[in-house]
Amino acid sequence: MWVWLSGMVMRPIEMAQEAVRRVVKAGECVVDATIGNGHDTLFLCELVGECGKVIGFDVQATAVASTRQRVEGVAAEVCLHACGHEEMAAHVEGPVAAVMFNLGYLPRADKAVITTAETTLPALQQALELLRSKGVISVMCYPGHEGGGAEAEAVVAWAGALDRSEVRVLRYEMVNAPNHPAFLLLLEKQ
């Protein structure tokens, strides 16, 4: 499925945001499972508004600090946790409308610190269990870096094994781009 925007094909991250935008309502609870530099966290804050709640996770203190600075002054309630996304269930009470994952490493930081299948798969399972009916999980996969390919394969295998009557899974990617381009998985809970 290709979506055209102003004559241009949407990038996978834009498609992730559009899918989340269509599902999340003001006042809901959402999760940024990998806050990084806080761009998705800020995007989610704008969607849920002053009565909503955004919960975020990252193992790197610099990610938490830069995200805290980025969302300073937003109306939404924001709870940032300096821990891995695999601890989501301990910090989030469902149901949630959306969960966004941006796998890989923190840009302009230590590229040796990456998400892995060992933590991402449990986090995805927890996210699915916390998700409300018709809620969405977006997963940006980056197979082009060391360790990224193995993680992406594991995530695709996990998602592909889900029961279609419970979860619909869509893969969105540029097929003819070089160097193992990023791709998006969207999961919609039935």
N, C-alpha and C positions, 0 to 999 in steps of 0.2 A: 504494500500500500504506500503510495507516494502522495504527499500532501504538498501542494504548491502555494507559496506565499509570495505575492508581488512578483510572480514570474520566476521565483527561485525555489528550489527544493529546500525544505526545512532541514537544518542540521539535527542530528539525533537529540542533542540537549534541548533544542527548541521544541522538538516533538514531545519530549518528556514534560516540559513545562506546560505545553498546551493540553496534554492529557490530564495533568494534575489540575490545571485551571478549570477544566470542564467538570471536575468531580467535587472539588473542595468548596464548601460554603462558609460564609462568615460565621464565626463562633465555634468552628470545629477544632479538633485536636489533630495535629499532623506531626510527622517525624522526619527529621533530616538525619539519616543514619551515618552519614560521613560528612561532617560540616565543612571540612577544608577551610577555604577562605571566607565562607559565609554567604556566598552568592545565593545558593538554594535556600538557606535559612531566611535570608531577607525576602526572597520571593515568596516563601511560605507565610511569613509574617504579614505581607501585604494581602495575601488571600484570606487569611483567617480574621484579620481585623482586630479591633480592640477587645472583643469578647472571646477571641480564639487563643489557642495555645500551640506553641511550637517547641518540640523537644528535640535536642540535637546531641550527637555523640561524635567524639574524636579522641584518639589516643595521644595526639600531640598537643602539648600545652600551647604552642604557637598558633595552632588552628583555633583552639578555644578562645585565646586572647584576641586574635584578629576578627573572629566572628562576633565576639562580645562587643567589640568596637564598632563593627559594621551595623549591628542591630540596635545600637544605643539610641534611645529615644523613640523606638517604634511602639505602637499602641498595643500590640499583641503581648501576651505573657510568653516569655522565652526562658526555657530551662536548658542550660548547656551542661553536659556531663563529660568530664575528662576520663573517658573509659571507652573500651571497644564497643562496637555495635552489637556484638554477641551478648552484651549485658542489657539489651533493650528491655526485655520482659521484666527485669527487676526495677526499672525506672518509669515504665509507661503503663498506664491503666487504659485499656481499650474501652470502647472501640475508637479507632483512628480512621480518618478519611483517606489519608495518603501517607506513603513512606517513600522518600527519595534516597537512592544510593548512587554515589559517584565513586566507583571503585578505582583502585590504583594507588597513586602516591600524591602527596600534597605538592602542587606546583611551587617551584622556587624553594624547595626544602630538601631534606635528605631523601633521595630516591631509593634508599635501601629500606625505608619504612613504608611498607605497602600493605594493602588489604590482601588477604589470602582466603582460599576456599575454606580453610579450617575455622575461620571466624565468620566469614560471609555467609556460608550455608546455614549455620544455626541462626544468624541474624535474620536471614530471609524467611526461615521457617517461623520465627517469632513474629516477624512483621506480618506474615500471612495470618497468623492466629489472632493478632491484635486488630486486623483490618475489618472495617464494617462492610456490610453487603454493598456491592457496587463501588467499593473503594478501590484505589489503584496503588500499585507499587511500581516505581520506575527504577530501572537498574542500568546505569551507564557502565558498560564494560570496555576496558582498554587493553586489548590483547597485545599491543605493540611493545610493551616494556618487559623487562626480565620478571618472570613470574605471572605476568598479566594473562598470557595465553592459557596457562593451566587453570587459573582462577575462572576465566571466561568460559572455558570448556566445562568446568564443574558446575557453574551457574546455569548454563544452557541445559546440561544433562538433568539437573535438579528440576528446572522449570518444565522441561519437556516430559517429565514423568508425572506431573501433576494431573489430577483428574479433571478433564475438560468440563465436566458438569459442575465443578466447583470453582474452577479458575480458568479464565481464558488468557492465553499468553500470545503476545505479538512480538516479533523481532523486526527491528527497523534498522537498516544499514545501507551504506554505500558499497555496492558490490565491486565496482571497478576502481576503487581508490588504492594507492600503494601503501605498503608498510603496515599491514594489519590494522586497518582503521577501527576507530571506536564504533560501537553499536549499542543500540538501546533494546532492552527487554521491557515490555509493559505487561503487567499482570493485573487483571480485573477480577475481583472476587464476585462470584455469582450470588 
